[in-house]
Amino acid sequence: MMRLFRFVAVTAVTVGVLFGASFLYARFNDRITDLSGPVVLKSVQDLGRFDAASGNFEIIVDLKKVGALPDFISSRRVLFVAVGSVNCYVDFSALGAKTISISPDRRDVAISLPTPSFDKANLDNTRSHIYNVDSGLIEWMGDLFKEDRSLEQQAYVAGEQKITEAAKAAGLQGRAEENTRRTLTSMLNALGFQAVTVSFAAPE
């Protein structure tokens, strides 16, 4: 019985000594491995797409269909008031290691982005409307049996196109670049970067 007690005691002490030695060895030989992901790249990519600017426009579309006969006999003219908006956005989904450059001291960062793109014009159907329709005699008689809406439909398409063209002419891309640059600079400053450079690829 006494031998068993001594065996158990010696075993417990031995295990304790080995455990303590292992703990001390591990404690004084700890190594820290940084497993953090690329914070800047991830932070920017998480935005996915940044709607950087938006413009609201109102345009009058004037379409006229004529034939060989005089207008009062055969013609159709549509006046359409197109009201809508266009978003200008920057696509961040293609960003990678080649488009983001970070200085060794992690104080400076440079990001290369694609030129802002335009969404398709979004017509406001509650405000866009046919203002007037003038028809020649033949078209007027045809409307008595079946109304021809083809010119009105073309007016809607033309309205979308004209609003998109107006957005490009209004300098919306330049405003989108400036808003994107300001937003990224603020975000990256918060991450600890002191100098932020944002450039945009030249348009094709």
Residue, then its C-alpha position, 0 to 999 in steps of 0.5 A: m500500500m505504501r509503495l502504491f502511494r509513493f508511486v502515485a505521488v512520484t508520478a504526480v510530481t513528475v507530470g507536474v514538473l513536465f507540465g510546468a517545464s512545457f508551460l515555461y518553454a512555451r511561454f518564453n518561446d512564443r511567436i506571433t504570426d500575423l494572419s490578418g488579411p489585406v485590410v485595405l484591399k478587402s475594405v475597398q472591395d467590400l464597397g463593390r460598386f460606389d454610386a458616386a454621382s447622380g443627375n436629374f434631367e428633363i428633356i422634350v423629345d420631338l419626333k415626327k414621321v412623314g411620308a410622300l404625302p402632305d402632312f395634313i394627309s399623312s404624318r404623325r408628330v409626338l412631343f414627349v416630356a422625358v424626366g429621369s435620372v442617371n447614376c454614375y458609378v465606379d466599379f471596385s470589383a476588379l481591384g487587386a494587388k496590381t491596382i493597389s500599392i502600399s508603401p513599406d511603412r504602410r503610410d502611403v497608398a495608391i489606388s488605380l480605378p476604372t473610369p466612372s461608368f453610366d447606368k442606363a437612364n431611369l425614366d420617372n414614369t410618374r412625371s414623364h408623359i406625352y405632351n401632344v400628338d398631331s396626326g394626318l388624316i390617314e393616321w387619324m382615321g387609322d387611330l379610330f380602329k387601332e391606335d398606332r403607338s410605335l412613335e410614342q414608344q420610340a419617343y420613350v427610347a429617345g428620351e432615355q438616350k438623350i438623358t444619358e447624353a445630357a449626363k455625359a455632357a454635364g460633367l457627371q464623370g468628373r464629379a463622380e471621380e471627385n466624390t470617389r476620391r474624397t470618400l476613399t481618402s476619408m476611409l483610408n485615413a481612418l485606417g491609418f494611411q497618411a497619403v492617399t492617391v486615387s487615379f482613374a484609367a483614361p476612357e477608351 
